[in-house]
Amino acid sequence: MRFSVFISIARSFGPVIIGISLGFTLSLLCVNWTEEACYAGGKEDASLGQDGQLKGARKPNSISSMNDVLSEEDFQPKIVPYTQVHQSPPKKVFRAKYISTELGMRDRLFVGVLTSKNTINTLGVAVNRTISHHLDSVVFFTGMRNRKVPHGMFVVSHGDDRLIWNMFQTIRYIFEHYINEYDWFYFVQDDTYTEADRIKALVDHLSMDRELYMGSPEEFIGGEMEGKYCYGGFGYLLSRALLLRLRPFLENCRNDILSARPDEWLGRCIIDYTSTNCINEYEGLRYHHSELGKNSDPSKEQSKQFKKALTVHPVSDPEQMYRLHKYFTEIELQKTYAEIAKLQAEIKNVSVVAFEGNRSAHWPVGINPPFEPKSRFEVLKWEYFTEEEIYSCIDDSPKCELRGIDRMDVADVIDVAVGELNKRYKPILHLKKQQLINGYRRFDPIRGMEYTLDLQLEVVNQKGHSRSITKRVHLVRPLSKIEIIPMPYVTEATRVHIIIPLTLQDRSYVNHFFEVFASNAFEISENAILTFLFIYDPVEAQQVNQNDIFASVKTQINAYERKYPTVKIPWISVKTETPSQIKFMDIISKKHPVDTLFFLATVYTNVNSEFLNRCRMNSINNWQVFFPIHFQDYNPDVAYPNQPHPASIDLVKDAGHFDRRLFEESCFYNSDYMATRTQMAADVQENEEILETMDIYEMFVKYSGLHVFRAIEPALHQRYRYQACNPRLSEDIYHRCVQSNLEGLGSRSQLAMVLFEQEQGNST
């Protein structure tokens, strides 16, 4: 029994014991049993000392020769003199100006329009107006051109009217300027209408690395040459890969290929040197085109081929080009509406199975949900209005007349509401508006303008019976997507002519104005010219030789001109009973070139470089005038009672406010001023008093088509002063002046504290 137990244990541990024994045996067999003495050539190592210890013993795996060992005791260090290593200057790493260039990113489509001197101002302009706002890069290529290029068109002139030469020069120009910036190149004649969005959609589905020559295939004249070229009348697409392959042979094509047509010449060049034929279909994508009959009306075309066309040719005149554009735009618009309706239906279907049910689909479907306030201060307030009045006015009046754009807005919303109701109930019922009972509106920055209308309607059924009902409707005017608006180019290098009108009451502020302006402009050589306008009344003008009221100012001008030799400060004297901005500017405008940039300011204005740069950027010739809203200091006796007045004032609540009542400062170009004055000439002939009752701001608003840019300007600062309001000016200007004086005294809390202290003093 015990033996059997022993045998079972041995069986389990037997392999382990055998493995360990075998491992020890093999390791002993691998040991080198020959003992080598640490001698070199049978002699003892010289590094062994008397005590048997090693001197400078090496590591066991180190190797040394006999000469090294013997010379170790007599080693003498050698001092190597230090010589500075002259490093070559590091190479400057070239970095591309744009990250897209460095990463090799290219735009998708380049469009080249082949035009001529005779058609660039007619068909060329029509092509530009129909495709340029859909495509990013459109360049017009012509042989000879007129001296005046149409506005908004980039034209490349080759200086020769030979068709083949122009085609060759166009392709070479592409190689030199655009081959590394675009994946696809589309060429079309100016007598061809192009549906730009469809061309973009076609290119977006094509692979950029394909050698593709796509258009309307045509047989070569005579039929002797194999292959097909793309007919130029319907336009054609060339891939960048194909053009790169053609590039080394372009000169050969010019010298060897003879042809009467530029599209045929290019086709033969491509076929001969790249073996690529013109095709009209690739991987299920088809280049649709349609031929337009003579004097045909696009609105009456019903063929599927015409409706699918990417290009239509030939177009005889610009009017026909615009009719084609209208026709295809309406087709695309209907497709867009159908897609929107389909998406709205899908959203409704999905919202049924959502966690919140139908509530998850916000009305209107596809529009952002309304803003949800987090506190009572964030609740958006509704404005109440009727068809004649609105109960939220700019001047804080409780009620004012509904006019201008607000009246148009309300009328449009009511018409849309009645129209939508009729769409819903026709043909059973017909509704007519009787009156608007209640109207509410609010602006939601997330979704747009919302309306709630209570309409009294007359309902007429199919039998002719009618009755009056009240219906509440909700509407929203949604915000569209954010887009970049093209603006004319401006630069901060423009010289600013600063005009400072000066009256008798303003003399005491001149010294402070000069101190600030000298430090902010004269000392840093700011690109600006300061001009003073001395305003005399008739009595002061008669005594100017005996007692010039501006003699001290003229002395200061001379002193600053001596202090800053490069500075010249011109001045102009004017005699008038009623100071008027327009009359002053009439005089100044005649003394300056038309491209002069004016900054009309006051002696109380602190001018600095930061504002002058914004004046340059916000004033755009023939486009925009700039009227900044300056920061006005409060009366220091009210803002800082019983304490010293600060030397500098920050933009804080108790220091001042942005004065929206005054329009004294303005930036505009002389050409814009002269054009606007010309527009008001007829009204001036009927009533010359408007030159005295109207300011420049009102003149630009009423008589110019320019954009009036009225904005807060934190860099424009005015010291407190009480301004004398001239009752001879218009009632509106006089009222604004009085309100500005009252609001500039101090904040409500500061004025309340002054009244409280006065009451306290009176009670004691």
QUISULRA-V770067 format. One line per field, one symbol per residue. ss: DSSP state (@ for helix, = for strand, . for the rest). phi: phi as a letter, one per 20 degrees, with the letter a starting at -180 (. if undefined). burial: # if it has 16 or more other C-alpha atoms within 10 Angstrom, else .. Layout:
BEGIN
ss=???
phi=???
burial=???
END
This chain:
BEGIN
ss=.@@@@@@@@@@@@@@@@@@@@@@@@@@@@.........==..==...=.....=...........@@@@@............................@@@@....========.....@@@@@@@@@@@@......=====............===.....@@@@@@@@@@@@@@@....========..===.@@@@@@@@@........==..===........===.@@@.====@@@@@@@@@@@@@@@@@.....@@@@@@@@@@@@@....=.==..==..===......@@@...@@@@@..===....@@@@@@@@@@@@@@@@@@@@@@@@@@@@@@@@@@@....@@@@...............@@@....===...==.........==...@@@@@@@@@@@@@@@@@@@@@...================...==============....=============.................=======.@@@@@@@@@@@@@@@@@@@.....=========.@@@@@........@@@@@@@@@@@@@......======.....@@@@@@@@@@......=====...==..@@@@@@@@@@.=...==========..@@@@................===.......====@@@@@@@@@@.@@@@@@...@@@@..@@@@@@@@...============............@@@@@@@@@@@@@....@@@@@@@@@@@@@@@@.
phi=.fffffffffffeggffffffffffffffefeeeedfecdmndfffeeefemefdlfefgeeccefffffeffefdfdeefecfeeefgffffedffdffffemecfecddddecbfedfedfffffffecfeddfcccddbfdcffeegfncedddembefffffffffffffffccfedceccddbefdcedefffffffffddffeeecccrdfcfffnmfefncdefffembdcefffffffgfdfffffedddbedfffffffffffdcldefcdbblnedeebbeeffledgfefcfffffefeccbedebgffffffffffffffffffffffffffffffffffeffemfffefeffndgfffdfebffeffeeeebcfdccdbdfemffbbfebmffffffffffffffffffffdfefccdcfdaeecccbbddfecpedcccddeceddefenfcbdcdcecdcbdffeffceefcffcceeffdeeddfcdffeffefgffffffffecffdlffbdecededdegffffdffebffdfffffffffffffcgeecdfbcdcdbecfcfffffgffgfecffefeececcfeeeebfgfffffffedcgmbbdccfdeedffgffefcflbffffcceecfeerbeeeedcfebcaeffffffffffeffffffbffffeedefgffffeddeffeedbfcfedccffbeefeefffffffffffffffffefrfffffffffffffffffe
burial=............................................#.#............................................................#########..##############..#.#########.......#.####....##.#######.#....##################.##...#..#.#..########.#......#################..#...#..##.......############..#####.....#######.....#.......##########..#.##..##.##...............#..##..#........##...#.#................####.##.........#.#....#..#..##..##..##......####...#..######..##.###########............#.##.#...............##########.........##..##.###.....#########...##.......##..##..#..#......#......#....#######..##......##############.##########################.###.............####################..##.##.........########.##...#.#.#.#..#.#######.......#...##.###.##.#####..#...#..........
END
